[in-house]
């Protein structure tokens, strides 16, 4: 992250507090009707994330069908995933929010400051009034609370979705077995880089294909195999410390630096965005990716779109281990909580309006709405055969009209569709299996004013140092020096406050 962006984030965090009075003060800035004898809301605006290259057409078939099912008009305000932090921080700072705001970066300083500022409704006491919202698991509610308050409807996701995807056809070409240890995975990375796995006679492939979010996503998941905690961990003496301060995390860094030095990961990964990573994998530039176990189908679809004759087969691996560390997987959703659908008081000023918005979210958790946001419209986007297998019949229409809605589903657990694509069925099976071995972030439901105020800035500086270390610009002693410097700039205060919060919760 650039210095400009860090300053912008800090300004946004400060600005949030200045908006609290306005945010709590009523409907002067919102579109809500109702309360005080008026009718409750019959329309809703929704600022939500876009994880696809294209935005669905306004008033398109899925939006229209959702309006018919819920009885509410809805206006989607799509925020591209690549710029979500900047755009959300700006919206939070300016108060220019929708009736519903998807907040999916759960550790972002500005987000947590906004959630605890009084800007959003505490929705917990209202959930039992709705058939679907009342069934949200208590563990998910626990993970979603901040300082005992639930400032939005928690997104429900599989408890632990990540694993390692490896090109099975490349393994077969080179006579290699599916890797199940870090040592075996390293050898596959070497072979995929040096032994021409696609057989084209060119030196144009690497093992790992990573992206700029390596520290936060792909590499972070790999550190779990070395024994590192999920963002934070609790030490034997009860301290809550960031995982990046631990020996296991640094051991993983040393290993990954070796992978980089040998050229077994794409050398420009620190500048590669998510869409470029997906495109690179689809184009056969790399054969190992640390990601959701559900992604194999998507990579194949991208590959076929680029070249229909390109074969691509994947091994889905969820049991990588390292030396004597027991099998474990860092939960990317902290046990099933993927953020909040927060409801600003400024836009939704009355309880009647709040109930109308919550009713809309509740109906999105019906199987009919879930099907619309997952598969589309039967006969138009998909078909179901006699065995209950769902097949997408128009891939292009599905990608343009349906896929963008998938990441906005309030719950991904409504039902599991049997797919004609075995990668989907296997991914669902392995993700369910992951739950037994998952490691959650112990700090998610703890409170620390310094964390809320400063964590994004602190973490970004560690992220920068990680990138510099992996790419050989600094040494481990320099990385340690960055952490020591940050201790006096709020890091030790975060540890102290989280430790006190943990002790209070477990006393």
C-alpha positions, 0 to 999 in steps of 0.5 A, spaced: 500 500 500 502 506 498 503 512 503 498 516 500 493 510 501 495 509 508 494 516 510 487 516 506 485 510 511 487 514 517 484 520 515 477 516 513 478 513 520 478 519 524 472 522 519 468 516 521 468 519 528 466 526 526 460 523 523 457 519 529 452 525 531 449 525 524 449 518 523 445 517 529 441 523 528 435 521 524 433 520 517 435 527 514 440 524 509 437 517 508 432 515 503 428 511 508 420 512 509 416 510 515 416 511 522 412 516 526 406 513 522 408 513 515 409 506 511 415 502 512 421 502 506 419 498 500 425 499 496 432 498 499 439 500 496 445 496 497 453 497 497 456 490 495 462 487 493 463 485 485 468 479 484 467 479 477 470 483 471 463 485 469 457 488 472 450 485 471 445 489 467 441 494 472 434 491 472 436 485 469 433 478 470 436 476 476 435 483 480 428 483 477 426 476 480 429 478 487 425 484 487 419 479 485 421 474 491 422 479 496 417 484 495 422 490 495 425 494 489 433 494 490 438 498 487 445 495 487 451 499 488 457 495 486 464 496 489 469 492 485 473 488 489 480 490 487 478 497 490 473 495 496 478 498 501 479 505 498 471 506 496 468 503 502 473 508 507 471 514 502 464 512 503 464 511 511 468 518 511 463 522 507 457 518 510 454 517 503 452 510 504 446 505 502 441 502 506 445 496 506 453 496 506 457 489 505 463 490 510 467 484 508 474 486 510 473 484 518 480 487 520 480 493 517 481 499 522 476 504 518 470 498 518 471 497 525 471 504 528 465 505 524 462 499 526 463 501 534 462 508 533 454 508 533 453 509 525 450 502 524 444 498 528 445 493 533 441 488 530 441 482 534 435 483 538 431 483 532 434 477 528 429 472 532 423 475 529 425 472 522 425 465 520 432 465 516 435 470 520 433 466 527 437 460 525 444 463 524 449 459 528 451 462 535 458 461 533 457 465 527 454 470 532 459 470 537 465 471 531 461 477 529 460 481 535 464 487 537 465 489 544 458 484 545 454 488 540 452 485 533 453 491 528 450 487 522 447 481 519 453 476 519 455 473 512 455 465 513 460 461 509 463 454 510 468 454 516 474 453 512 474 453 504 482 454 503 487 448 500 492 447 495 490 446 487 495 443 483 495 441 476 494 434 475 495 434 468 502 437 469 503 432 475 501 426 470 506 429 464 512 429 469 510 422 473 509 426 479 504 424 485 500 429 488 503 432 494 501 432 501 507 435 505 511 442 504 517 438 502 513 434 496 509 441 494 516 444 494 519 439 489 512 440 485 514 447 484 521 446 482 518 441 477 513 445 474 518 451 473 524 447 470 521 441 467 517 443 462 510 440 465 506 443 459 510 440 454 511 445 449 518 446 449 518 453 452 521 456 459 514 459 460 511 456 467 512 456 474 510 452 480 506 457 485 502 463 482 501 468 487 498 475 487 499 482 491 495 479 497 500 474 498 501 476 505 494 476 507 491 470 503 495 465 499 502 465 503 498 466 510 494 460 509 501 456 507 503 459 514 498 454 518 501 448 515 508 450 519 504 451 525 502 459 525 496 462 528 490 465 524 492 472 524 493 472 532 494 466 536 494 465 544 501 463 547 502 459 553 502 464 558 495 467 555 498 473 551 494 474 544 500 476 539 500 477 532 502 470 528 507 474 524 511 475 530 512 467 531 517 463 529 513 458 525 511 464 521 518 466 520 520 459 518 514 459 513 517 466 510 524 463 510 521 457 506 517 461 501 523 466 500 527 460 498 521 458 493 522 465 490 530 465 489 529 459 485 524 462 481 519 457 483 513 462 484 512 468 479 517 473 480 512 479 479 507 477 484 507 483 489 504 487 483 499 482 481 492 483 482 486 477 483 483 478 476 490 477 473 492 471 477 486 468 475 487 469 468 495 467 469 493 460 472 487 460 466 493 461 461 497 456 464 503 460 466 503 457 473 501 450 476 500 451 484 495 456 487 493 457 494 486 458 494 479 456 495 477 449 494 471 451 490 476 455 485 478 449 480 471 449 476 472 457 475 479 456 473 477 451 468 471 455 465 476 461 464 481 456 461 476 454 456 474 461 454 481 463 452 482 457 449 477 451 448 482 446 446 486 447 452 486 441 457 486 443 465 485 438 470 486 439 478 488 436 484 484 439 490 488 438 496 486 439 503 491 435 507 498 438 507 502 437 513 509 439 515 514 435 519 511 434 526 505 439 525 499 436 526 494 437 520 491 444 520 487 449 516 487 456 517 479 458 517 479 464 512 472 465 514 474 465 522 469 459 523 464 461 518 463 469 519 465 473 512 463 480 514 457 484 516 451 487 512 451 493 516 445 498 516 446 505 517 442 509 522 442 515 517 439 511 511 434 507 516 432 511 521 426 507 524 425 500 527 420 499 522 424 501 516 430 496 520 425 491 520 423 492 513 431 491 511 432 485 515 426 482 512 429 483 505 435 480 507 431 474 511 428 473 504 434 472 500 436 466 505 430 463 502 432 457 497 429 460 491 433 467 492 439 463 493 438 459 487 437 465 483 443 468 486 447 462 485 445 458 479 440 463 475 433 462 472 432 454 471 431 453 463 434 460 462 441 459 465 441 452 468 437 445 468 436 440 473 436 432 471 433 426 474 438 425 479 438 432 481 444 435 478 445 442 476 448 444 470 449 451 467 446 451 460 449 458 458 456 459 461 456 466 458 449 468 460 451 465 467 457 469 468 454 476 466 447 475 469 448 471 475 455 470 477 456 477 480 451 476 485 454 470 488 458 473 493 453 477 496 449 471 498 447 473 506 448 465 507 452 460 502 449 455 507 442 455 504 443 448 500 448 444 496 447 443 489 449 437 486 453 439 480 455 436 473 462 438 475 465 433 479 470 439 482 464 442 485 462 436 488 469 434 491 470 441 493 464 441 497 466 435 500 473 437 502 471 444 505 466 440 509 472 436 511 476 442 513 472 444 519 474 438 523 482 441 522 480 448 522 484 454 526 480 460 528 482 467 529 482 468 537 482 476 536 476 476 532 471 477 537 476 481 542 476 488 543 482 493 542 481 500 541 488 501 539 487 495 534 480 499 531 484 505 530 491 503 528 491 495 525 490 497 518 496 501 518 501 497 522 499 491 518 500 494 512 507 496 514 509 488 516 506 487 509 511 491 506 516 488 510 514 481 508 514 483 500 521 486 501 524 480 505 521 475 500 523 478 494 530 479 497 531 486 498 531 486 506 534 480 511 530 477 516 533 481 521 530 487 518 523 484 518 524 483 525 527 490 526 520 493 523 516 489 528 520 492 534 519 499 531 512 498 530 511 495 538 512 502 540 507 505 535 501 501 537 503 494 536 505 492 544 498 496 546 494 492 541 497 486 544 496 488 551 489 490 550 487 484 546 490 480 552 486 483 557 480 482 553 481 475 552 483 474 560 476 477 561 472 473 556 476 467 559 476 469 566 
